[in-house]
Amino acid sequence: MSLTDPLAHAARLRADYTGEAYPACRVRLAPQPHGARLIPDAESEQQRLEHHLLTAIARPFRWTRLPFGISHLEPARALTLHLDDSAERVRDILSWTLPWADPDDSDGEVHGIAGLRLSDWRHGRVSLTVPDTDAKVVLAGLTAATWNTALGAYHANLTEIPHARLYWQTDPTAVTAHEADSTARWEHDDDHRGWWLASGLLRRTPLFASTAGPVHTEAWSYPARPGVEWVMEVVCTRPSRTHQEIVTALTHPRAGLPLRLTGLDCHCGQDQPRSCTVRLAAAPGHFGSLRLMFNPRAYPGMQEQRPAVRRRASTRRPAGGR
Ligand SMILES: [Zn+2]
């Protein structure tokens, strides 16, 4: 592998973002024209699905071995997420995403992602799709035992609700009237302006991994500006990358997002660990902002894994710190 081989360089770079193996990155990038984006952007309805998926899976508090329980991913026209083979994690994802409604609920709310449909498990994969679009997210890396346990546990919860309407099991080619009403009620005409950011972050999840797991990765957008002002908090004792490395990756011209750094508030190395905050704003022509928070808390019950020798308070750290 030559150091001057542009394909080798591009494949190594892509692997950092997606967690894919280097040879797989080479195969996927080889047919692309020189200078093409290394992490393909999702388009319209695919972006929308990924925006809703990140909103659903990143919000509730869960510690996982990997960010969002994703080991690696394959970004293409569709998105394939390889999950930790954990029934608990998969059940969580199903419960936060699959649409259903309780007819006795006075609010008439659709829970989960309205319009989402689920394919049958096959060879370790299931697909999440949206009728009348070609949007698709594949959940991969699941054994039959994991899948059956996860889906069975989720079903068992819903059978306690009499007459629950399980929309994800209905016609895969049509959205029900109730789901269409719910979408019209909660989605605003200009929401699409912020979809690129959630989709772009989801497609780069492995950047937020930890070298001392587990990790808690949570992301949310402000209700006043849903999907536009995002906050992502990574809680772990040792992120795999420094803050500066993550900023450099997220703003990289070929593999990053149209973001620029606007602020960094770092407390690494201080006696009392505090959250560090990185602020990024959308580049001109794009809409939205991102606040990254790095919180050095340890997993409850996990023995603190800090270096034996503490740095002197006067030790200077490079700009950006950890
Ligand atoms: Zn810091």
Boltz pocket constraint, residues with backbone or C-beta under 6 A from the ligand:
constraints:
  - pocket:
      binder: B
      contacts: [[A, 243], [A, 265], [A, 266], [A, 267], [A, 268], [A, 276], [A, 294], [A, 320], [A, 321], [A, 322]]
      max_distance: 6.0
